[in-house]
Amino acid sequence: MTKNDLENIFKNCNIPSNEGIQYLETNDKLPRIVYFEYRWEDIVASGRKFDTNVNYQVSFRSSMPRDPKLLLLKKKLNENDIHPIISIEYIKDKREWHSYFSVEVVEDVCSGI
């Protein structure tokens, strides 16, 4: 799966998403997704790097547990053979449910250099 594939899944689920910034005036509705990269690992073959596995945290914020959009997102990921472990917490001061998981995608992080 590529980063573009992941972003297309968000779009196909009709879930507002934003890379890296938790709260924006244009993205303060629930449910919503914020995702960010947190780990790079080179893919090496025959001693040469040719791509990078990049791990993204996907944070899904909603006003209820088991939000229908979260269930749809899980279904779409599963259809793409992605089976994340989803952790869930309640953010009391925000009155939001935060479901989060990791997804590994393949990227050429050094393209354009």
Contacts in CASP RR format, 6 or more apart in sequence:
PFRMAT RR
TARGET T0000
AUTHOR 0000-0000-0000
METHOD contacts of the structure
MODEL  1
MTKNDLENIFKNCNIPSNEGIQYLETNDKLPRIVYFEYRWEDIVASGRKF
DTNVNYQVSFRSSMPRDPKLLLLKKKLNENDIHPIISIEYIKDKREWHSY
FSVEVVEDVCSGI
1 80 0 8 1.000
1 82 0 8 1.000
1 103 0 8 1.000
1 104 0 8 1.000
1 105 0 8 1.000
1 106 0 8 1.000
2 105 0 8 1.000
2 106 0 8 1.000
2 107 0 8 1.000
3 54 0 8 1.000
3 56 0 8 1.000
3 105 0 8 1.000
3 107 0 8 1.000
5 80 0 8 1.000
5 105 0 8 1.000
6 35 0 8 1.000
6 56 0 8 1.000
6 58 0 8 1.000
6 103 0 8 1.000
6 105 0 8 1.000
7 17 0 8 1.000
9 73 0 8 1.000
9 76 0 8 1.000
9 77 0 8 1.000
9 80 0 8 1.000
10 17 0 8 1.000
10 33 0 8 1.000
10 73 0 8 1.000
11 17 0 8 1.000
12 76 0 8 1.000
13 69 0 8 1.000
13 72 0 8 1.000
13 73 0 8 1.000
13 76 0 8 1.000
14 69 0 8 1.000
15 31 0 8 1.000
15 32 0 8 1.000
15 33 0 8 1.000
15 60 0 8 1.000
15 69 0 8 1.000
15 73 0 8 1.000
16 27 0 8 1.000
16 29 0 8 1.000
16 31 0 8 1.000
16 32 0 8 1.000
16 33 0 8 1.000
17 27 0 8 1.000
17 32 0 8 1.000
17 33 0 8 1.000
17 34 0 8 1.000
17 35 0 8 1.000
18 24 0 8 1.000
18 27 0 8 1.000
18 32 0 8 1.000
18 33 0 8 1.000
18 34 0 8 1.000
18 35 0 8 1.000
19 34 0 8 1.000
19 35 0 8 1.000
19 36 0 8 1.000
20 34 0 8 1.000
20 35 0 8 1.000
20 36 0 8 1.000
21 27 0 8 1.000
21 34 0 8 1.000
22 34 0 8 1.000
22 59 0 8 1.000
27 34 0 8 1.000
30 61 0 8 1.000
30 62 0 8 1.000
30 63 0 8 1.000
30 96 0 8 1.000
31 60 0 8 1.000
31 61 0 8 1.000
31 62 0 8 1.000
31 63 0 8 1.000
31 67 0 8 1.000
31 69 0 8 1.000
31 70 0 8 1.000
32 60 0 8 1.000
32 61 0 8 1.000
33 58 0 8 1.000
33 59 0 8 1.000
33 60 0 8 1.000
33 61 0 8 1.000
33 73 0 8 1.000
34 59 0 8 1.000
34 61 0 8 1.000
35 56 0 8 1.000
35 57 0 8 1.000
35 58 0 8 1.000
35 59 0 8 1.000
36 56 0 8 1.000
36 57 0 8 1.000
37 54 0 8 1.000
37 55 0 8 1.000
37 56 0 8 1.000
38 55 0 8 1.000
38 56 0 8 1.000
38 57 0 8 1.000
39 54 0 8 1.000
39 55 0 8 1.000
40 52 0 8 1.000
40 53 0 8 1.000
40 54 0 8 1.000
40 55 0 8 1.000
40 109 0 8 1.000
41 52 0 8 1.000
41 53 0 8 1.000
41 54 0 8 1.000
41 55 0 8 1.000
42 49 0 8 1.000
42 51 0 8 1.000
42 52 0 8 1.000
42 53 0 8 1.000
43 49 0 8 1.000
43 50 0 8 1.000
43 51 0 8 1.000
43 52 0 8 1.000
43 53 0 8 1.000
43 106 0 8 1.000
44 50 0 8 1.000
51 106 0 8 1.000
51 107 0 8 1.000
51 108 0 8 1.000
52 106 0 8 1.000
52 107 0 8 1.000
52 108 0 8 1.000
52 109 0 8 1.000
52 110 0 8 1.000
53 104 0 8 1.000
53 105 0 8 1.000
53 106 0 8 1.000
54 104 0 8 1.000
54 105 0 8 1.000
54 106 0 8 1.000
54 107 0 8 1.000
54 109 0 8 1.000
55 102 0 8 1.000
55 103 0 8 1.000
55 104 0 8 1.000
56 102 0 8 1.000
56 103 0 8 1.000
56 104 0 8 1.000
56 105 0 8 1.000
57 100 0 8 1.000
57 101 0 8 1.000
57 102 0 8 1.000
58 84 0 8 1.000
58 100 0 8 1.000
58 101 0 8 1.000
58 102 0 8 1.000
58 103 0 8 1.000
59 98 0 8 1.000
59 99 0 8 1.000
59 100 0 8 1.000
60 67 0 8 1.000
60 69 0 8 1.000
60 70 0 8 1.000
60 73 0 8 1.000
60 98 0 8 1.000
60 99 0 8 1.000
60 100 0 8 1.000
61 96 0 8 1.000
61 97 0 8 1.000
61 98 0 8 1.000
62 69 0 8 1.000
62 70 0 8 1.000
62 96 0 8 1.000
62 97 0 8 1.000
62 99 0 8 1.000
63 95 0 8 1.000
63 96 0 8 1.000
63 97 0 8 1.000
64 97 0 8 1.000
65 88 0 8 1.000
65 90 0 8 1.000
65 97 0 8 1.000
67 97 0 8 1.000
67 99 0 8 1.000
70 86 0 8 1.000
70 99 0 8 1.000
74 84 0 8 1.000
74 86 0 8 1.000
77 83 0 8 1.000
77 84 0 8 1.000
77 103 0 8 1.000
82 103 0 8 1.000
84 101 0 8 1.000
84 102 0 8 1.000
84 103 0 8 1.000
85 101 0 8 1.000
85 102 0 8 1.000
86 99 0 8 1.000
86 100 0 8 1.000
86 101 0 8 1.000
87 99 0 8 1.000
87 100 0 8 1.000
87 101 0 8 1.000
88 97 0 8 1.000
88 98 0 8 1.000
88 99 0 8 1.000
88 100 0 8 1.000
89 97 0 8 1.000
89 98 0 8 1.000
90 96 0 8 1.000
90 97 0 8 1.000
90 98 0 8 1.000
91 97 0 8 1.000
91 98 0 8 1.000
END
